C-alpha cells in the first residue's frame, strides 16, 4: 500500500533538505569527494577497448579502488593525484603487454634464411622429379620394342616428345628411328647433369639444415627480448611513467605533510585565548 505523506510533512522535508550542509568531518568530506569523482579527466580515456587489446573498465576500477583504499586521499586534489598514479600503473601494465607481444612477433616472424631453406628443398624436390622422369625414359628405351606393353609404348611416346621439347630437339622435326636415336645420344649427358645437380643440392640442403638448426637454437635465447627499436621505445615509455608516478607520490606526501584546514583553524583559535588556563 502506498504511503500517504501530508503536505505539512513534505514542506518540512524540503526545509530540512535546504538546511543540510553536507558532511562536516574530514573523513565525511573525503568520502563525499570520492563519491563525486567517478572517473576524472585523467582516467576518462585510459581504458582502450578493442578486439586485440584485453582492457576492461572493471580492471581499472579495481586498481583505482585499491590505491584509493591504500593511500586514503583526504581531498579532491589528493584523489586526483591517486588517479594519476593509477593511470601510470595501468599504462605500465600496457607497456609490459607490448613487450610480450614484441617477443611473440619476433619468434613467429618468418625468418628469411628459413624461407631460403624451404626454397632449396623445393628446388631439390623438382630436380629429383626431373631425374626420375629421365631415368624412366632411359628404362623404356632400353626395353625391346616387342616386350613393351601398349601402356609403356604410349608412355614412351609422350616421354620422347617431352624430352625433345625440354632439350631443344623438337625443332629438328625428326620422327621414327632418327628421333629415338637423337634422344638416346642426348639422354646420358642429361642424366649426368641431373645427377650432379641433385648431389649438389643435397649437399647444400644438408649444410643449410644444419645452420638452420643452430640458428633456431640461438633464436630461442636472442628473441627473449624485443628488437633494439622496440626495446628503446619500451624503456623510454616506462621511464616516463615511473617519473610521473614518483612525482605524483611525492606531491601526495607533500600535501599529507600539510595539516588540513580544520586542524589549522583549531590551532589558531586556541592561540587567540591568552587568558585560557588548563583546569
C-alpha positions in Angstrom: 0.0 0.0 0.0 1.3 3.4 -1.0 2.2 5.6 2.0 0.4 8.9 2.1 2.6 11.9 3.0 0.9 15.1 4.2 1.5 18.5 2.7 3.0 19.7 6.0 5.4 16.7 6.1 6.6 17.4 2.6 7.2 21.0 3.3 9.1 20.1 6.4 11.3 17.6 4.5 12.1 20.3 1.9 13.0 22.7 4.6 15.3 20.2 6.3 17.0 19.5 2.9 17.7 23.2 2.4 19.3 23.4 5.8 21.6 20.4 5.2 25.2 21.5 4.7 26.6 18.1 3.9 29.5 16.2 5.6 31.2 18.1 8.4 34.1 15.9 9.5 37.3 15.5 7.4 36.5 11.8 6.8 33.0 12.5 5.8 34.2 15.2 3.3 36.8 12.8 1.9 34.1 10.2 1.3 31.8 12.7 -0.2 34.5 13.9 -2.6 35.3 10.3 -3.6 31.6 9.7 -4.4 31.7 12.7 -6.7 34.8 11.6 -8.5 33.6 8.7 -10.7 36.2 8.9 -13.4 38.2 12.1 -13.7 39.8 13.6 -16.7 42.9 11.6 -16.3 41.1 8.2 -16.2 38.4 9.1 -18.8 40.2 7.5 -21.8 42.8 5.4 -20.2 41.0 2.1 -20.9 41.2 1.0 -24.5 38.7 -1.4 -25.8 39.3 -3.5 -28.9 39.5 -7.0 -30.3 43.2 -7.2 -29.8 43.5 -5.4 -26.5 42.0 -7.0 -23.4 41.5 -4.0 -21.2 38.3 -3.6 -19.2 36.9 -0.7 -17.2 36.3 -3.1 -14.3 40.0 -4.0 -14.0 41.0 -0.3 -14.0 38.3 0.5 -11.4 39.6 -2.3 -9.2 43.2 -0.9 -9.4 41.9 2.6 -8.7 39.8 1.4 -5.7 42.8 -0.5 -4.2 45.0 2.6 -4.5 42.3 4.8 -3.0 41.9 2.4 -0.1 45.7 2.2 0.5 46.6 5.9 0.0 43.3 7.2 1.6 43.2 10.7 0.0 41.5 13.4 2.0 40.8 16.0 -0.7 39.8 16.1 -4.3 43.3 17.2 -5.2 44.8 14.2 -3.4 42.3 11.9 -5.1 43.4 13.3 -8.5 47.0 12.5 -7.6 46.0 9.0 -6.7 44.1 8.7 -10.0 47.3 9.9 -11.8 49.2 7.1 -10.0 46.6 4.6 -11.1 46.8 5.6 -14.7 50.6 5.4 -14.6 50.5 1.9 -13.3 47.8 1.0 -15.8 50.0 2.2 -18.7 53.0 0.4 -17.3 50.9 -2.8 -17.5 50.2 -2.0 -21.1 53.9 -1.5 -21.8 54.6 -5.0 -20.4 52.0 -6.4 -22.7 53.6 -4.6 -25.6 56.9 -6.1 -24.7 55.4 -9.6 -24.6 53.7 -9.0 -27.9 57.0 -7.8 -29.5 58.8 -11.0 -28.3 56.0 -13.2 -29.7 56.2 -11.3 -33.0 59.9 -11.9 -33.2 59.5 -15.6 -32.5 56.7 -16.0 -35.0 58.0 -13.8 -37.8 59.2 -15.6 -40.9 63.0 -16.0 -41.0 64.4 -15.1 -44.4 67.0 -17.8 -44.1 64.3 -20.3 -43.2 62.4 -19.2 -46.3 65.5 -19.7 -48.4 65.8 -23.2 -46.9 62.3 -24.1 -47.9 63.0 -22.8 -51.4 66.1 -25.0 -51.6 64.1 -28.0 -50.5 61.6 -27.4 -53.3 64.4 -27.0 -55.9 65.8 -30.3 -54.8 62.4 -32.0 -55.0 61.9 -30.7 -58.5 65.3 -31.8 -59.6 64.7 -35.3 -58.2 61.4 -35.4 -60.1 63.0 -34.5 -63.4 65.8 -37.0 -62.8 63.1 -39.7 -62.1 61.4 -38.8 -65.4 64.5 -39.1 -67.5 65.6 -42.3 -65.7 62.2 -43.8 -66.6 62.7 -42.7 -70.2 66.1 -44.5 -70.3 64.5 -47.6 -68.9 61.8 -47.6 -71.6 64.3 -47.1 -74.3 66.4 -50.0 -73.1 63.4 -52.3 -73.2 63.0 -54.1 -76.5 60.0 -52.8 -78.5 58.4 -56.2 -78.7 58.5 -56.5 -74.9 56.8 -53.2 -74.2 53.1 -53.2 -73.3 50.7 -50.8 -75.0 50.7 -48.5 -72.0 54.5 -48.5 -72.0 54.6 -47.6 -75.7 52.2 -44.7 -75.1 54.3 -43.6 -72.1 57.5 -43.8 -74.2 56.0 -41.6 -77.0 54.9 -39.0 -74.5 58.3 -39.0 -72.8 60.1 -38.7 -76.1 58.0 -35.6 -77.0 58.5 -34.1 -73.6 62.3 -34.7 -73.7 62.6 -33.2 -77.2 60.7 -30.1 -76.2 62.7 -29.6 -73.0 66.1 -30.2 -74.5 65.6 -28.4 -77.8 65.3 -31.4 -80.1 61.7 -30.6 -81.3 62.8 -28.0 -84.0 64.8 -30.8 -85.8 61.5 -32.3 -86.9 62.9 -35.9 -86.5 60.5 -38.8 -86.5 60.7 -42.5 -86.0 64.2 -44.1 -85.6 66.1 -40.8 -86.1 64.1 -39.2 -83.3 64.8 -42.0 -80.9 68.5 -42.1 -81.9 68.9 -38.4 -81.1 67.2 -38.9 -77.8 69.4 -41.8 -77.0 72.5 -39.7 -77.8 71.4 -36.7 -75.7 70.0 -38.7 -72.7 73.2 -39.8 -71.0 74.5 -36.2 -70.7 71.2 -35.0 -69.5 71.1 -37.7 -66.8 74.7 -36.9 -65.7 73.7 -33.2 -65.4 70.7 -34.1 -63.3 72.7 -36.4 -61.0 75.3 -33.7 -60.5 72.6 -31.2 -59.8 70.8 -33.4 -57.3 74.1 -34.2 -55.5 75.0 -30.5 -55.3 71.5 -29.6 -54.0 71.6 -32.4 -51.4 75.0 -31.1 -50.1 73.7 -27.5 -50.0 70.5 -28.7 -48.2 72.4 -30.6 -45.6 74.6 -27.6 -44.8 71.5 -25.3 -44.7 69.5 -27.6 -42.4 72.5 -27.8 -40.0 72.8 -24.0 -40.0 69.1 -23.6 -39.5 69.1 -26.0 -36.6 71.8 -23.9 -34.9 70.1 -20.7 -35.7 66.8 -21.9 -34.2 68.6 -22.8 -31.0 70.2 -19.4 -30.8 66.9 -17.7 -31.7 65.2 -19.1 -28.6 67.7 -17.0 -26.5 68.1 -14.0 -28.7 64.4 -13.5 -29.0 63.8 -13.4 -25.3 64.0 -9.6 -25.7 62.4 -7.4 -28.3 64.5 -5.9 -31.1 66.5 -2.8 -30.4 64.0 -0.3 -31.7 61.1 -1.8 -29.7 63.3 -2.1 -26.6 64.2 1.6 -26.7 60.6 2.6 -27.0 59.6 0.4 -24.0 62.5 1.8 -21.9 61.7 5.4 -22.6 58.0 4.9 -22.1 58.5 3.1 -18.8 61.0 5.7 -17.5 58.5 8.5 -18.4 55.7 6.7 -16.5 58.0 5.9 -13.5 58.8 9.6 -13.2 55.1 10.6 -13.4 54.2 8.1 -10.7 57.0 9.2 -8.4 56.2 12.9 -8.9 52.6 12.2 -8.0 53.6 10.2 -4.9 56.0 13.0 -3.8 53.3 15.6 -4.3 50.8 13.5 -2.3 53.3 13.1 0.5 53.9 16.9 0.5 50.2 17.6 0.8 49.9 15.0 3.5 52.6 16.8 5.5 50.4 20.0 5.5 47.7 19.9 8.2 44.1 20.1 7.0 42.1 23.3 7.3 40.1 22.3 10.4 43.2 21.4 12.3 44.9 24.7 11.4 41.7 26.6 12.4 41.6 24.9 15.8 45.2 25.7 16.5 44.7 29.4 15.5 41.6 29.6 17.7 43.4 28.2 20.7 46.2 30.8 20.4 43.7 33.7 20.4 42.7 32.9 24.0 45.5 34.2 26.1 43.7 34.1 29.4 42.5 30.5 29.0 44.1 28.2 31.6 44.1 24.5 31.9 41.9 23.1 34.6 
